[in-house]
Structure formats: structure tokens, C-alpha cells
Amino acid sequence: MPRIILLATAASILLTTAAPAAAPQFDTPAKVAYLYDVNSGAVLYAKNPDVRMPPASMAKMMTTEVAFELIDKGQLSPNKMCTVRPETWQQWHGPQAGSTMFLSPNEQVSVENLLKGIVTLSGNDASVVLAECIAGTEQAFTGQMNALAKKLGLTNSHFGTANGWPDNGVTYVTARDLAKIAQATIEHHPKLYKQYYSLPSFTWGKTMGAGQDITQENRNPILGHVPGADGLKTGHTDEAGYGFTGSAEENGRRLIEVLAGMASWNQRVQESTRLIQWGFGAWNDKPLFKSGAKVGSAEVQMGSSSEVPLVAPRDLAVTVPAGLASGATSMKIRYQGPLMAPIAKGQEVAQLVITTGDTAPQVVPLVAANDVGRAGFFGRIWLGLKQLL
């Protein structure tokens, strides 16, 4: 059964205030908007965050995430050469094919350059070529996308294409799920994220006739305009409108934003900049626990130890309205327990739930401080007798 443990630590006492923390107000014409503080787990703004919608090119974040997973596992080399099938080129070139990397039929392109073409140029052609290179067919690749989506906890998304092209509703996402993809990419693949998502421009392909190099700018509306902005991906179709999933880090504090259903390119620039600047300006993070600090403990069943210490997997903070020196009214450890051994060191086994005034609860993970093996034969007998007594 779920276990809830109230904390009365120095951190909670120092952050308690007599006046409840009122959530700052924000509004946007975007049909969908979501702003998430990675450090604290706080949702700072949510407008239709769980409504299914077509992702357009924001689906390419999942295509990229699949490739990053394979690269970091040593199963895909960035230097691997991929062939542009003439059939793929035929489908994904010309004005009717949307954004393109300007690949050529039978061209040999490395995985590294295809990823740059996907992330920086939003190449529909690059996405399908990479998918075919990895999995043989785009359909097989979308199977990998959906398997990874399930692993990441995307509960309301499905992918039918590698590039987000309209497919009569087969492909859909939510803002909350897009934020999860962004967070997974940033946290699980920090080197690859930094390498690919911050490029201001990329050059590939030649113009017809003159044969000049084609350089395209990164479509990210906050890159180079919001301090600390370093990703992620825009999207646009007539069906979806203009959308954007972005992230920025300021003084060690990272926010992720998702907006969709906007009416124009300029509105996307304005609203994505406005929302993330509001997040940094109207809210502050207050430190709670340093990485590795013990927060509490959880009961363990049938283990070599009857409990396991719970520690912070990273520096943990609580988000409060700007200008307040404090704001957290309570903290609780929540886990499904008692936990069943074996447990691995670093395994996420519990959550810290922080309640702050009239804002939504903030939830951050807690991990096991050490391994807990299963109890031996006689140990299990003894534990069984103790439970009976």
C-alpha cells in the first residue's frame, strides 16, 4: 500500500511561512501551453496539457531521442553512413514536402549529419532517411519510437511517422508528454544534447544552377534570444498550427516549455519568449537537499535490511513565487511499500511531494542510497515469523 511520511526537517522549517504562497498569474493566446521546472518538479503553468494534438515536427524530438539512446548504448555510430533511397528522396523533396535538408538521391550521409539536419533544419527527408538507416523501414522505426515512449512514461502519445507529417490522427502527443521527451533527452544524453541542439545554423545541399551551398538557420525562436536557451524543436502544419518545445537554463535552474496551436510564426516567437521569461522572472527556486543528501528512509520487505535510506539524486529545490524568502508548507515522502527487495543503489523508489500555498504539489524523485539484496533462506523464515508475531 502507499506509504506517506511527513517530514519535519530543518529544510521544511526554514521554508515555512505564515502567509500562503500565491501563484503568479499568466495568460497566453496559445491553445496549449505548459511550463515545467526541472529542478523542483513544479508545473508553473498548464493550459490543456493533456489534450491530444498533432505534434508536427516536434515528433522529431522522439526520432532524435531514439538515435541518442542507440548512440549512447554503443549500438549506433555517428559515423555510420546512410544511403538516401531514390524513393525516399522522391517523396521528401520539393515545396510539397515541407522543411528539408536538401538531400540528393543515392547520397551517402552520416548519422551525425542527418541528426544535424533533423534538429537544426527540421528536415523531413533527413528524419525518414535516418529511420530507414536504423530500422530498415520507417514503420519499423516508429515501433522503436513507441517502445521508447512507453519506457519514458508517455501515457498519451503515439507515433506513426518519423517526422510528424500529418497522418490522419495516427500520430498524436500531449504537451506534458513532449516535456517528458525533452527532459529525457537533456538528462539522459547531456553531451549529445549540447552537441546537436544548440547549433545556430547548418549547411547542407547545393542550389540548383549555381550550385552554391545552402545554409539554413535554426528555427528555435528562443535560441540566442533568451539567456541559457539551448533547445529543442519547433513544429508547424496547417492542422497543428505553430508549436514549440524549448528549454533554457539560468544559474543552474532549468525550465522546459511547450506551446502549440499558435496562429503565426511571429506569435510563436513572442509567446515562447514571454512564457519562459515569465517562468524565470516570476518564480524562484529555493534549495532543499544537495545531491546525495539523505531525505528519509523506506521500509523494505524480504530484504537483507529492513529499510533503505532515501537520498536526493541531484540537487533538489522547491519553486516559490519571486520575492518570497520562503513558501513550502509541508514535505512528504511517498512510496509504494513496503518496497520489495532486491533494490539497486540509485534506483528511484520514492518521491518527495512538496506543497506550497495554493500552487500545485511539486514532486521530485528519491533514490536508494545503497543496494539491498534479498534475504537468505533462514532470513526469510525469520522475517515471516516476525510478521506473524
Steps between C-alpha positions, in 0.01 A plus 500: 500500500616860451706636787501872579755634746481858626835675526591743775854584397700817530436564133124490540504720808718763334271512199174525693316829486185626665375656175407249228689534173266627229571376148600779258254546214568457129291473186576420138302477175668166427242221504739279696773612740706325766795618709697261719781563749736203471683569828192498720249302294263796517248563225505879478235534232261257333241566234351185344815300583338158447297573187605283208635696206707445184866575580609601150881515498521482880465123441862515379604537864405134544680403179810670637452343845495150347826575318660645816404187695664277242813716480551508875449123519767450235247353256519784246808690386465868408742421216276234347418588141138491387379484140224729376267263317368654175146413612549689825650797319209502256251520785685757710630766264341807351261758649230240568733313736534777759831576671792316348873440539535503119632147476565342160402153372758228577700748711703358786444697823631427850270452797663808654408722206150358478448586867617855432260514208215381721565717805621820336323497163193291596563289191211270416726320255778460760255350753380228263850421370626460857201283591561271203871488575440391860205265465472414131160661456329804646223276634750285690663814637170639631469173690823594677364850561187365667696247707725775631199726560353231725831465684512877559149502646326674212145398583315696233713495185544284191730534200418389147771691314860597562449864405154591634342539157116500524370141494127529574541492876723194531772719652401699807665639813424721797693796634582311818642210300707731279652648815589147615680432172692825539596421860612148409721632221655768720561275801581167336715631214656829617803485266296419192240760597765769523666384178191504280228724639688829528627536143397845370507380137603211278620482140403212272399462137557714192279746317383402154689668221766694688577209730553721803500362855162516677518632855186501713450660841378308803126559534514505883336836590677541838850383401729801518218719633431357848808461723584133551271374221644181348215301335272343379255483203240698309208359306247626250228360278167648392329246725717557811576870467832629631656316795821489698664295772792689651734510795738741666727489804570804717732487803464123518120510475343334195152560358323313223213658308252365248264715293273397214213618285635849436390698198828621352878480502518838676251395767711190569809718546317741728318248718787254543729783606238653729410174676852388584605850608196510729607165646845628588378841617182421693632190680810414701649168603589454866747219578380205706753216484841466339568210268558187708352644819281266705136606497345208686467122481258238369399162638624196308333161487692172472831682480842466660409826675161606633531850357694698241611864529346735242726764351473784252615391150596861424471837667133534594311826527153638555359767270332798664371835370777754453554740788410251771778383728304184571187314405507125547238400754561125507705216356403134478682186389274282288570144391318176424605284784644332674751479214581152375865392492727489309559875460788653305698803613375804310165340417206740520279352771318797652394859443522818701171693481523869591188709559536875456203725573241491223741375236490143367697239700860466388627144461866401473660154502689334785739210445642218708829590669633144477429150375263281700517132410238237564513336839643147511292189563519514880462877493174468308375245755587738784329792326192289445488408869541865600205597280286225657592617850 
